[in-house]
């Protein structure tokens, strides 16, 4: 199929037709792709001195995209993972227009051939039980915001929900009757219900009786009644971690993000003997293989495995230097 549509039209169709109508992409995916192209268009504007609405497909070539990806890492200090995430969005767009612009097949193939960057797979970071207790004690529960923060931190640690799922919760998503649970729409539009402990149920029940700003639908609203942003959650968490460091100094050596609370939930389930396939369902993972990262990070489990292995019969000995003549010959 050949078309005369320009780059702005194709990009608009990519979001409205491809992502929203055909793929039913989640708001989180759309926001991620949107941010990628905003950054790319701003970079192209600076590099080419052309307004984004006047760019053509020929302008967005492989050298420009490669320079953009390098700029993300070198100037914006993005990680290799973020770079690869941006590249994924760009590849998705050019695969989409490949069917509409056969005359640009060579240019598109060069773009699709840009490789993802290999990155170090670090072990997951998580909090111990004393660190969790210190974090839960940090918010000032004599204030409205303190009670809110205590409630969402407890919910995040107990259920392991993602930050985007947490901020999107409404009062209708929480059931406090028999079989208390929280209902979320997860990644890939996968619904799941996660049960609540008695403590979490009691905290949420008390919180939901609080007067809420706005229309009262959002479970953990900001001061104006709207949803907390992801950055807002990170800011609040960092503030409470600073306070918790005085109660538990080990927190000073850890970088605590909302996703670390998710890892903490998974590790507590693992330490309780829950099978990784069940943990995968609990967290809403697409594959149980994703959950293997928690096995790799569990040093206590590795130590138990080591105890079951027969020790090697090594014997300590003192270092004896080589003969001076042999040492001379070895150095040649």
C-alpha positions as CSV (number, residue, x, y, z in Angstrom):
1,X,0.0,0.0,0.0
2,X,1.5,3.3,-1.1
3,X,0.5,6.6,0.6
4,X,1.4,10.2,0.3
5,X,0.9,10.9,4.0
6,X,3.6,12.9,5.7
7,X,5.5,12.2,8.9
8,X,3.1,14.2,11.2
9,X,0.0,12.3,9.8
10,X,1.7,8.9,10.1
11,X,2.7,9.6,13.7
12,X,-0.8,10.7,14.5
13,X,-2.2,7.5,13.0
14,X,0.3,5.4,14.8
15,X,-1.1,6.6,18.1
16,X,-4.8,6.8,17.3
17,X,-5.2,3.8,15.0
18,X,-2.3,1.5,15.8
19,X,-1.8,1.8,19.6
20,X,-5.3,2.9,20.8
21,X,-7.7,1.2,18.4
22,X,-5.9,-1.8,17.1
23,X,-3.6,-2.8,20.0
24,X,-5.7,-1.4,22.8
25,X,-2.4,-0.3,24.5
26,X,-2.5,0.7,28.1
27,X,-2.3,4.4,29.2
28,X,1.1,3.6,30.6
29,X,2.4,2.3,27.2
30,X,0.9,5.3,25.4
31,X,2.5,7.7,27.8
32,X,5.9,6.0,27.4
33,X,5.7,6.1,23.6
34,X,4.5,9.7,23.7
35,X,7.4,10.8,25.8
36,X,9.8,9.0,23.5
37,X,8.6,10.9,20.4
38,X,8.4,14.2,22.2
39,X,12.1,13.8,23.1
40,X,13.0,12.7,19.6
41,X,11.1,15.6,17.9
42,X,12.8,18.1,20.2
43,X,16.2,16.6,19.4
44,X,15.4,16.7,15.7
45,X,14.3,20.3,15.9
46,X,17.6,21.3,17.6
47,X,19.7,19.2,15.1
48,X,17.8,20.1,11.9
49,X,16.4,23.5,12.8
50,X,13.0,22.3,11.5
51,X,9.7,22.6,13.3
52,X,8.3,19.1,14.3
53,X,5.2,19.6,12.2
54,X,7.3,20.2,9.1
55,X,9.5,17.2,9.5
56,X,9.4,14.5,6.8
57,X,10.0,10.8,7.1
58,X,13.4,11.2,5.3
59,X,14.5,13.6,8.1
60,X,14.2,10.8,10.7
61,X,16.9,8.5,9.5
62,X,19.2,6.0,11.2
63,X,22.1,8.5,11.9
64,X,19.7,10.9,13.5
65,X,18.1,8.2,15.7
66,X,21.5,6.9,16.7
67,X,22.6,10.4,17.6
68,X,19.4,10.8,19.6
69,X,20.0,7.6,21.5
70,X,23.6,8.6,22.3
71,X,22.3,12.0,23.5
72,X,20.0,10.2,25.9
73,X,22.9,8.4,27.5
74,X,25.6,11.1,27.4
75,X,23.7,14.3,28.0
76,X,20.5,13.2,29.7
77,X,22.3,10.5,31.7
78,X,19.7,7.9,30.9
79,X,20.5,4.2,31.6
80,X,21.0,1.6,28.9
81,X,17.6,0.2,29.9
82,X,15.9,3.6,29.2
83,X,17.7,3.9,25.9
84,X,16.5,0.5,24.8
85,X,12.9,1.4,25.9
86,X,13.0,4.5,23.7
87,X,14.4,2.4,20.8
88,X,11.6,-0.1,21.2
89,X,9.0,2.7,20.7
90,X,10.8,4.0,17.6
91,X,11.1,0.6,16.1
92,X,7.4,0.0,16.6
93,X,6.5,3.2,14.7
94,X,8.8,2.3,11.8
95,X,7.5,-1.2,11.5
96,X,4.0,0.3,11.3
97,X,4.9,2.7,8.5
98,X,6.9,0.1,6.6
99,X,3.6,-1.2,5.0
100,X,2.5,2.3,4.0
101,X,5.9,3.6,2.6
102,X,7.5,0.8,0.5
103,X,9.6,3.4,-1.2
104,X,11.4,4.0,2.1
105,X,12.1,0.3,2.8
106,X,15.9,0.7,2.8
107,X,15.8,3.7,5.2
108,X,13.3,1.8,7.5
109,X,15.4,-1.3,7.5
110,X,18.5,0.6,8.6
111,X,16.5,2.1,11.5
112,X,15.2,-1.4,12.5
113,X,18.8,-2.7,12.4
114,X,19.9,-0.3,15.2
115,X,20.9,-2.7,18.0
116,X,19.7,-2.6,21.5
117,X,22.5,-1.9,24.0
118,X,23.5,-4.7,26.4
119,X,23.2,-3.7,30.0
120,X,24.3,-5.1,33.3
121,X,21.6,-7.2,35.0
122,X,21.9,-6.2,38.6
123,X,20.4,-8.1,41.5
124,X,17.1,-6.7,42.8
125,X,17.1,-4.4,45.8
126,X,14.5,-5.1,48.6
127,X,13.9,-4.1,52.2
128,X,14.2,-6.3,55.2
129,X,11.4,-6.5,57.8
130,X,13.0,-4.0,60.2
131,X,13.4,-1.6,57.3
132,X,9.8,-2.0,56.3
133,X,8.7,-1.4,59.9
134,X,10.8,1.8,60.1
135,X,9.3,3.0,56.8
136,X,5.8,2.4,57.9
137,X,6.4,4.3,61.2
138,X,7.8,7.3,59.3
139,X,4.6,9.1,58.2
140,X,3.0,11.4,60.8
141,X,-0.4,9.8,61.2
142,X,-1.7,12.7,63.1
143,X,-2.1,14.4,59.7
144,X,-4.3,13.6,56.7
145,X,-1.4,13.2,54.3
146,X,0.5,11.0,56.9
147,X,-2.4,8.6,57.2
148,X,-2.7,8.5,53.4
149,X,1.1,7.7,52.9
150,X,1.1,5.1,55.7
151,X,-1.9,3.4,54.0
152,X,-0.4,3.3,50.4
153,X,3.1,2.2,51.7
154,X,1.5,-0.7,53.6
155,X,-0.6,-1.6,50.6
156,X,2.4,-1.5,48.2
157,X,4.5,-3.7,50.4
158,X,1.8,-6.2,51.1
159,X,0.4,-6.6,47.6
160,X,3.4,-5.7,45.4
161,X,1.3,-3.6,43.0
162,X,3.1,-1.4,40.5
163,X,3.2,2.4,41.1
164,X,1.0,3.0,38.1
165,X,-1.5,0.5,39.5
166,X,-1.3,2.1,42.9
167,X,-2.0,5.7,41.7
168,X,-4.9,4.5,39.5
169,X,-6.8,2.8,42.4
170,X,-10.3,4.0,43.2
171,X,-12.6,3.2,46.2
172,X,-14.5,0.8,43.9
173,X,-11.3,-1.3,43.4
174,X,-11.1,-2.2,47.1
175,X,-13.4,-4.8,48.7
176,X,-13.3,-5.0,52.5
177,X,-15.9,-7.6,53.0
178,X,-15.3,-11.3,53.4
179,X,-12.4,-12.2,51.2
180,X,-11.0,-8.6,51.3
181,X,-8.9,-7.8,48.2
182,X,-7.8,-5.1,45.9
183,X,-8.6,-5.2,42.2
184,X,-6.1,-3.8,39.6
185,X,-5.8,-3.5,35.9
186,X,-2.2,-4.5,35.4
187,X,0.4,-4.4,32.7
188,X,-0.9,-5.7,29.3
189,X,-4.5,-5.1,30.5
190,X,-4.4,-8.1,32.8
191,X,-6.8,-8.0,35.6
192,X,-5.9,-9.5,38.9
193,X,-7.3,-9.5,42.5
194,X,-4.8,-9.6,45.4
195,X,-6.0,-10.5,48.9
196,X,-5.4,-8.2,51.8
197,X,-4.1,-9.1,55.3
198,X,-6.1,-8.3,58.4
199,X,-3.7,-5.4,59.1
200,X,-4.0,-3.9,55.6
201,X,-7.8,-4.4,55.7
202,X,-8.0,-2.5,59.0
203,X,-5.7,0.4,57.8
204,X,-7.6,0.8,54.5
205,X,-11.0,0.6,56.2
206,X,-9.9,3.5,58.5
207,X,-8.4,5.5,55.6
208,X,-11.5,5.1,53.4
209,X,-13.6,6.8,56.1
210,X,-11.5,9.9,55.8
211,X,-13.0,12.9,54.0
212,X,-11.5,13.1,50.5
213,X,-10.9,16.1,48.3
214,X,-12.5,16.3,44.9
215,X,-15.1,13.8,43.9
216,X,-13.8,11.2,46.4
217,X,-13.2,8.5,43.8
218,X,-9.4,8.3,43.9
219,X,-8.2,6.0,46.7
220,X,-4.9,7.9,47.4
221,X,-5.6,11.4,46.1
222,X,-3.4,14.5,46.1
223,X,-4.5,17.7,47.8
224,X,-6.8,18.7,44.9
225,X,-8.4,15.2,44.7
226,X,-6.6,14.0,41.6
227,X,-4.3,11.1,41.1
228,X,-0.8,11.2,42.6
229,X,1.8,11.2,39.8
230,X,4.6,8.7,39.7
231,X,7.0,11.4,40.5
232,X,4.8,12.5,43.4
233,X,4.9,9.0,44.9
234,X,8.7,8.9,44.5
235,X,9.0,12.3,46.3
236,X,6.8,11.2,49.2
237,X,8.6,7.9,49.5
238,X,12.0,9.6,49.6
239,X,10.8,12.0,52.3
240,X,9.6,9.1,54.5
241,X,12.8,7.1,53.9
242,X,14.8,10.1,55.2
243,X,12.9,10.0,58.4
244,X,13.0,6.2,58.6
245,X,16.9,6.3,58.3
246,X,17.0,7.6,61.9
247,X,15.1,4.5,63.1
248,X,16.9,2.0,60.8
249,X,20.4,3.2,59.7
250,X,20.7,0.4,57.1
251,X,18.2,2.3,54.9
252,X,21.0,4.9,54.3
253,X,22.8,2.4,52.1
254,X,19.8,1.6,49.9
255,X,18.1,3.4,47.1
256,X,14.4,3.0,47.8
257,X,12.0,3.5,45.0
258,X,8.3,2.4,44.6
259,X,9.5,-0.6,42.6
260,X,11.7,-1.7,45.6
261,X,8.5,-2.0,47.6
262,X,7.2,-4.4,44.9
263,X,10.4,-6.4,45.1
264,X,10.1,-6.5,48.9
265,X,6.6,-8.0,48.6
266,X,8.0,-10.7,46.3
267,X,10.9,-11.5,48.6
268,X,8.7,-11.8,51.7
269,X,6.5,-14.4,49.8
270,X,9.7,-16.2,48.7
271,X,11.0,-16.4,52.2
272,X,7.6,-17.7,53.4
273,X,8.1,-20.7,51.0
274,X,5.7,-19.6,48.3
275,X,6.4,-21.1,44.9
276,X,7.7,-18.8,42.2
277,X,4.8,-19.6,39.9
278,X,2.4,-18.4,42.5
279,X,4.5,-15.3,43.1
280,X,4.3,-14.6,39.4
281,X,0.5,-14.7,39.5
282,X,0.6,-12.5,42.6
283,X,2.7,-9.8,40.9
284,X,1.0,-10.1,37.5
285,X,4.1,-11.2,35.7
286,X,3.6,-12.3,32.0
287,X,5.9,-15.3,32.6
288,X,7.1,-17.1,35.7
289,X,10.6,-16.8,34.3
290,X,10.6,-13.1,35.3
291,X,10.2,-14.2,38.9
292,X,13.5,-16.1,38.8
293,X,15.4,-12.8,39.6
294,X,14.1,-13.1,43.2
295,X,15.8,-16.5,43.5
296,X,19.1,-15.0,42.4
297,X,18.8,-12.2,45.0
298,X,18.0,-14.5,47.9
299,X,21.3,-14.9,49.7
300,X,19.7,-16.7,52.6
301,X,18.3,-19.4,50.3
302,X,21.8,-19.9,48.7
303,X,23.3,-20.3,52.1
304,X,20.8,-23.0,53.0
305,X,21.7,-24.8,49.8
306,X,25.4,-24.5,50.6
307,X,24.8,-26.2,54.0
308,X,23.5,-29.2,52.2
309,X,26.6,-29.6,50.1
310,X,29.5,-31.7,51.5
311,X,32.5,-29.4,52.1
312,X,35.7,-29.8,50.1
313,X,38.7,-31.2,51.9
314,X,41.0,-28.2,51.5
315,X,43.8,-27.6,54.0
316,X,45.3,-24.2,55.0
317,X,49.0,-23.8,54.2
318,X,51.7,-21.2,54.4
319,X,53.1,-19.3,51.4
320,X,56.6,-20.5,50.4
321,X,58.5,-18.3,48.0
322,X,60.1,-20.0,45.0
323,X,63.8,-20.5,44.8
324,X,65.5,-17.3,43.7
325,X,67.0,-18.8,40.6
326,X,63.6,-20.4,39.6
327,X,61.9,-17.0,40.3
328,X,64.4,-15.3,37.9
329,X,63.7,-17.8,35.2
330,X,59.9,-17.4,35.7
331,X,60.2,-13.7,35.2
332,X,61.8,-14.0,31.8
